[in-house]
Amino acid sequence: MFNIYSSIFIFAALGAVFVVAPFVISWLIAPRNPSQRKSSTYECGEAPVGSAWIQYNVRYYIFALIFLIFDVEVIFLFPWAVTLRSLGVLGLIEMFIFLAILALGLVYAWKKGALEWL
């Protein structure tokens, strides 16, 4: 049984090595000469003005999440359209239900004013 899963364990170990090794190597060979000037914020040669803690309106994040939802919808529509003939009527009904749920979410966001920038 170990013979069956050995290749999976080997690939997982190699993957972990490829992820951890660059961090370890950079930690070992990176120069460490901290100074006040090196630790300061760099903004294209300009001195930073104000605090870095700026509160953004939550609508920007909601707008981005709505975009992601419909972006994922498009990702699901393409494979469905390619395999529509093999899925039959049941696949068509399931996709209409999926699209209806997403449309209800869009209507809800629209009614709540999440799509308005002002």
C-alpha positions as CSV (number, residue, x, y, z in Angstrom):
1,M,0.0,0.0,0.0
2,F,2.9,2.3,0.6
3,N,4.0,1.8,-2.9
4,I,0.8,3.3,-4.2
5,Y,1.1,6.5,-2.2
6,S,4.8,6.8,-2.3
7,S,4.8,9.0,-5.4
8,I,2.3,11.3,-3.8
9,F,4.4,11.7,-0.7
10,I,7.5,12.3,-2.8
11,F,5.8,15.0,-4.8
12,A,4.4,16.6,-1.6
13,A,7.9,16.6,0.0
14,L,9.5,18.1,-3.2
15,G,6.7,20.7,-3.3
16,A,7.4,21.7,0.3
17,V,11.1,21.9,-0.4
18,F,10.6,24.1,-3.4
19,V,8.4,26.4,-1.2
20,V,10.6,26.5,1.9
21,A,14.1,26.5,0.3
22,P,14.0,30.0,-1.3
23,F,12.9,31.5,2.0
24,V,15.7,29.7,3.9
25,I,18.3,30.6,1.3
26,S,17.4,34.3,1.2
27,W,17.4,34.4,5.0
28,L,20.9,32.9,5.0
29,I,22.5,35.1,2.4
30,A,20.6,38.3,2.7
31,P,22.6,41.3,4.0
32,R,21.4,42.7,7.3
33,N,22.4,46.3,7.7
34,P,19.3,48.0,9.2
35,S,19.3,51.8,9.5
36,Q,16.8,54.5,10.1
37,R,16.9,55.5,6.4
38,K,16.4,52.0,5.1
39,S,13.5,51.4,7.4
40,S,11.7,54.6,6.4
41,T,8.7,54.5,4.0
42,Y,9.6,55.1,0.4
43,E,7.0,56.8,-1.8
44,C,8.6,57.6,-5.1
45,G,11.2,59.9,-3.6
46,E,8.6,62.0,-1.8
47,A,8.4,62.3,2.0
48,P,5.3,60.5,3.3
49,V,2.5,62.8,4.2
50,G,-0.1,61.8,6.9
51,S,-0.8,58.4,8.4
52,A,-0.8,55.1,6.5
53,W,-4.0,54.1,8.3
54,I,-6.6,55.4,5.9
55,Q,-10.2,54.2,6.2
56,Y,-11.8,53.3,2.9
57,N,-15.4,53.2,2.3
58,V,-16.8,49.6,2.6
59,R,-18.6,50.0,-0.7
60,Y,-15.4,49.5,-2.6
61,Y,-14.9,46.1,-1.0
62,I,-18.6,45.1,-1.6
63,F,-18.3,46.2,-5.2
64,A,-15.2,44.1,-5.6
65,L,-16.9,41.1,-4.1
66,I,-19.9,41.5,-6.4
67,F,-17.5,41.6,-9.3
68,L,-15.8,38.4,-8.2
69,I,-19.1,36.6,-7.8
70,F,-20.0,37.4,-11.4
71,D,-16.5,36.6,-12.6
72,V,-16.8,33.2,-11.0
73,E,-20.2,32.8,-12.7
74,V,-18.6,33.3,-16.1
75,I,-15.9,30.7,-15.2
76,F,-18.7,28.2,-14.5
77,L,-20.7,29.1,-17.7
78,F,-17.9,28.1,-20.2
79,P,-17.5,24.4,-19.2
80,W,-21.3,24.1,-18.9
81,A,-21.8,25.5,-22.4
82,V,-19.1,23.1,-23.8
83,T,-20.8,20.0,-22.2
84,L,-24.4,21.1,-22.6
85,R,-25.3,18.3,-25.0
86,S,-24.1,15.6,-22.7
87,L,-25.8,17.1,-19.7
88,G,-29.2,17.3,-21.3
89,V,-32.3,19.1,-20.0
90,L,-31.3,18.5,-16.3
91,G,-28.1,20.4,-16.9
92,L,-30.0,23.2,-18.5
93,I,-32.4,23.5,-15.6
94,E,-29.6,23.4,-13.0
95,M,-27.8,26.3,-14.8
96,F,-31.0,28.3,-14.9
97,I,-31.4,27.8,-11.2
98,F,-27.7,28.8,-10.7
99,L,-28.2,32.0,-12.8
100,A,-31.5,32.8,-11.0
101,I,-29.7,32.6,-7.6
102,L,-27.0,35.0,-8.9
103,A,-29.6,37.3,-10.4
104,L,-31.4,37.5,-7.0
105,G,-28.1,38.4,-5.4
106,L,-27.6,41.1,-8.0
107,V,-31.1,42.5,-7.4
108,Y,-30.5,42.4,-3.7
109,A,-27.2,44.3,-4.0
110,W,-28.8,46.8,-6.4
111,K,-31.7,47.5,-4.0
112,K,-29.3,47.9,-1.1
113,G,-27.4,50.5,-3.1
114,A,-24.1,48.5,-3.2
115,L,-23.6,49.4,-6.9
116,E,-23.7,53.2,-6.3
117,W,-20.3,55.0,-5.9
118,L,-21.6,58.1,-4.2
